[in-house]
Amino acid sequence: MGWLRDLIRRPPLLHVAGDEGEGTAVVMIHGIASSSVTFERLIPLVTPYHRVVTIDLLGFGESPAPADAEYTIREHTAALARTIASLRLGHFVLVGHSMGSLIAARYAALHPRRVAKLVLVSPPVYLPTETIGGDVDRAAQGLYFRAYEFLRQNKEFTIRAAGRLARLSPIKNLLDVSERNWRAFVLSLQNSIETQTTITDLATVKAPIEVVYGSLDPFLAPAGLRVIEQLRGVTTHRVEGGDHVIRPRMARVVATAIG
């Protein structure tokens, strides 16, 4: 009955981390275990031409983490929708990174009159394993799910590993998995990434869709990407040598995709 609870409970307002520039609005939402610092390299390229709004997702950054939240795509999207409505942005470009791209796809599918363009950066789009025909692709996707299950079930290892990766990150505080957001991390991973409806959401989006990804992205599933590329209105941009992080080269490609 989780869906009924979501309908009854008013979604919380999320933390608006930044709001600067003028012109057509661009809303940016980050991925799992991160915050709006994700877009540190991108924002300066976009603010000369647009009003840029960055929002921390439910349970991450400085946004609230309700004790009873299950961190489903539905919950994440509902909180995002209420927050965007409170800003009175009109027609805007929606940019999502990593898990944020899955939430952005759902928002664009539910609010077609609000989104002028959808930009997905490093989207971890996974198909149901049983629907993948190729043995290699099916095995690769199975590895993702087993790895995610391991991370969810081994809290101390995951927090330590995330801390080591964070120290190596080119963007300060880009990765944050801690006691404070552990529940949001685990449930978002399980209920928004491992369980997702991104392909069907994108198939109903009416706005142009730009997909930007790095050739070395370890979280990119080739089978999911191939399906996205066949959808109506989708343009893909492959950044050679890019990984999952929005580094300067990828930031330039994303800025061009935003327009």
C-alpha positions in Angstrom: 0.0 0.0 0.0 3.0 2.3 -0.4 1.4 4.1 -3.3 -1.6 5.0 -1.2 0.6 6.4 1.6 2.5 8.5 -1.0 -0.8 9.9 -2.2 -2.0 10.8 1.3 1.2 12.3 2.6 2.3 15.7 1.4 5.8 15.5 -0.1 8.5 17.5 1.7 10.1 20.5 0.1 13.7 19.9 -1.0 16.7 22.1 -0.4 17.3 24.5 -3.2 21.1 24.6 -3.2 21.5 27.3 -5.8 19.5 29.7 -7.9 21.5 32.1 -10.1 21.5 33.6 -13.5 18.7 34.9 -15.8 16.8 33.5 -18.7 15.1 30.2 -19.4 15.4 28.1 -16.2 17.6 25.0 -16.0 16.9 22.7 -13.1 19.7 20.3 -12.2 19.3 17.2 -9.9 22.1 15.0 -8.8 22.5 11.3 -8.3 22.6 8.9 -5.4 25.0 9.5 -2.5 25.8 13.0 -3.7 24.5 16.6 -3.7 24.3 19.6 -6.0 28.1 19.9 -5.9 27.8 17.4 -8.8 27.3 20.3 -11.1 30.3 22.4 -9.9 32.0 22.3 -13.3 28.8 22.7 -15.3 27.1 25.7 -13.6 29.6 28.4 -14.7 29.1 27.3 -18.4 25.3 27.7 -18.2 24.6 30.7 -15.9 25.6 33.2 -18.6 22.6 32.2 -20.6 20.1 30.7 -18.2 18.7 30.8 -14.7 20.2 27.7 -13.0 18.5 26.0 -10.1 20.1 23.1 -8.3 18.1 20.9 -5.9 19.3 18.3 -3.4 17.3 15.1 -3.7 15.3 13.6 -0.9 17.6 12.2 1.8 20.8 13.8 0.4 22.7 17.0 0.6 20.7 19.4 2.9 17.3 18.0 1.9 15.0 16.4 4.5 15.1 12.6 5.1 11.7 11.6 6.4 11.9 8.6 8.8 9.2 6.7 6.9 10.4 7.4 3.4 11.1 4.4 1.2 12.9 6.5 -1.4 11.0 5.1 -4.4 11.1 6.9 -7.7 7.5 8.0 -6.9 8.6 9.6 -3.6 11.7 11.3 -5.1 9.6 12.6 -8.0 6.8 13.9 -5.8 9.2 15.8 -3.6 10.9 17.3 -6.7 7.6 18.2 -8.2 6.4 20.1 -5.1 9.7 21.9 -4.9 9.7 22.9 -8.5 6.1 24.1 -8.2 7.1 26.3 -5.3 9.7 28.1 -7.5 7.2 29.0 -10.2 9.7 28.4 -13.0 7.4 28.1 -16.0 8.9 26.1 -18.9 12.3 24.8 -18.1 15.2 22.5 -19.1 15.6 19.5 -16.7 19.0 18.0 -16.2 19.6 14.8 -14.2 22.8 13.1 -13.4 23.1 9.4 -12.6 20.1 8.4 -10.4 18.9 12.0 -10.9 18.4 11.2 -14.6 16.0 8.4 -13.7 14.0 10.8 -11.5 14.1 13.5 -14.2 12.7 11.0 -16.7 9.8 10.2 -14.4 9.1 13.9 -13.8 9.2 14.7 -17.5 6.8 11.9 -18.2 4.4 13.1 -15.6 4.7 16.8 -16.3 5.0 17.2 -20.1 3.9 20.8 -20.2 6.7 21.9 -17.8 9.8 20.4 -19.4 11.1 22.1 -22.6 14.1 19.7 -22.9 15.3 16.7 -20.9 19.1 16.2 -20.5 20.3 12.9 -19.0 23.9 12.7 -17.9 25.5 9.3 -17.1 22.1 7.5 -16.8 22.3 4.1 -15.1 19.4 2.5 -17.2 19.0 -1.2 -16.4 16.5 -3.6 -18.0 14.9 -6.6 -16.3 17.7 -9.2 -16.7 15.3 -11.8 -18.2 14.5 -9.4 -21.1 18.1 -9.1 -22.3 18.9 -11.5 -25.1 22.7 -11.3 -25.4 24.6 -13.5 -22.9 27.3 -10.9 -22.4 24.9 -8.1 -21.7 22.8 -10.3 -19.4 25.8 -11.4 -17.5 27.1 -7.8 -17.2 23.8 -6.5 -15.9 23.6 -9.4 -13.4 27.0 -8.2 -12.1 25.6 -4.8 -11.4 22.8 -6.1 -9.4 25.0 -8.4 -7.4 27.4 -5.6 -6.7 24.6 -3.3 -5.5 23.2 -6.1 -3.3 26.7 -6.5 -1.7 26.9 -2.8 -1.1 23.5 -2.7 0.6 24.3 -5.7 2.8 27.8 -4.6 3.9 27.4 -1.2 5.5 30.8 -0.7 7.1 32.6 -1.8 3.9 30.5 0.5 1.8 31.0 3.5 4.0 34.8 3.0 4.1 35.0 2.4 0.4 32.9 5.5 -0.4 35.2 7.5 1.9 38.3 6.4 0.0 36.7 7.2 -3.3 35.6 10.6 -2.0 39.1 11.5 -1.2 40.2 10.8 -4.8 37.3 12.7 -6.3 38.1 15.8 -8.4 35.1 17.5 -6.8 35.0 18.0 -3.0 32.2 16.3 -1.2 31.0 14.7 -4.5 30.4 11.3 -2.9 28.9 11.0 0.6 27.8 7.6 2.1 27.6 7.9 5.8 25.6 7.0 8.9 23.5 10.2 8.3 22.3 9.1 4.8 22.7 5.4 4.9 19.0 4.6 4.9 18.4 7.0 2.0 21.3 5.4 0.1 20.3 1.8 0.6 16.6 2.4 -0.2 17.3 4.7 -3.2 19.6 2.1 -4.6 17.1 -0.7 -4.1 13.9 1.2 -4.9 15.0 3.8 -7.5 17.9 2.2 -9.4 17.6 -1.5 -9.1 13.8 -1.2 -9.5 13.2 1.4 -12.3 10.8 2.2 -15.1 13.0 4.6 -17.0 12.5 3.1 -20.5 8.7 3.3 -20.3 9.0 6.8 -18.8 11.3 8.0 -21.6 9.0 6.5 -24.2 6.2 8.8 -23.1 8.3 12.0 -22.8 7.3 14.6 -25.4 10.2 17.0 -25.0 13.5 16.5 -26.8 15.9 14.2 -24.9 19.6 14.6 -24.9 21.7 11.8 -23.4 25.4 12.5 -22.5 27.6 9.7 -21.3 31.3 8.8 -20.9 32.9 6.0 -22.8 34.6 4.8 -19.6 31.5 5.1 -17.3 31.6 1.9 -15.1 27.8 2.2 -14.3 26.6 2.4 -17.9 24.7 -0.6 -19.1 25.1 -1.1 -22.9 21.8 -2.9 -23.3 19.9 -0.1 -21.7 21.7 2.5 -23.7 20.9 0.8 -27.0 17.2 0.8 -26.1 17.3 4.5 -25.3 19.0 5.3 -28.5 16.1 3.8 -30.5 13.5 5.9 -28.8 11.8 8.9 -30.5 13.4 12.3 -29.9 16.6 11.0 -28.3 20.0 12.3 -29.2 23.1 10.8 -27.6 26.5 12.3 -27.0 29.4 10.0 -26.2 32.3 11.7 -24.4 35.5 9.8 -25.2 37.6 9.2 -22.1 34.8 10.4 -19.8 33.6 8.5 -16.8 30.6 8.9 -14.5 31.7 12.3 -13.1 30.9 15.6 -14.8 34.5 16.7 -15.5 35.4 19.7 -17.6 35.1 17.9 -21.0 31.8 16.3 -20.2 30.5 19.7 -18.7 31.1 21.3 -22.1 29.1 18.7 -23.9 26.3 18.9 -21.4 26.2 22.7 -21.6 25.9 22.5 -25.4 23.1 19.9 -25.0 21.3 22.3 -22.7 21.5 25.0 -25.4 
